Amino acid sequence: MEPHNIEIDLAAVADGSLAGPEVDAWLAAHPEAAAEVEIARRVHALIGELRGVMIEVPPDFEARLLERARQDTALIDLLDLGFAGLGQTILELLELFLNFIPNPQPVPVV
């Protein structure tokens, strides 16, 4: 199989469901597509981390984030910082904050 003559589903390559020496050869022959796959892998990994720490993400969030990452390369660097850790920290801070607020007292009915 010639690496220049096949069509590749980049989303399937990014999520790992499509792999192998033919795919590797095709990506080597298409550096622009390989760069896009790398961005998609980072976005996919971030979404997995967010879901792993129980942060609810909208169904289309991954596609929107991927589109933004394609348009703004600075966002790609931010993906490497690991927003999931930041999200978990925010959730823990909120929980800590809520623990310091006294529980509402019931209002007596007269």
CORNOR-V16867 format. One record per run of one state. SS is the DSSP state (H for helix, E for strand, L for the rest). FROM is the first residue (numbers start at 0). TO is the last residue. Records with the same first field share a line. If there is no record, write none. Layout:
SS=FROM-TO / FROM-TO
This chain:
L=0-8 / 14-19 / 29-29 / 52-59 / 71-71 / 80-81 / 100-109
H=9-13 / 20-28 / 30-51 / 60-70 / 72-79 / 82-99
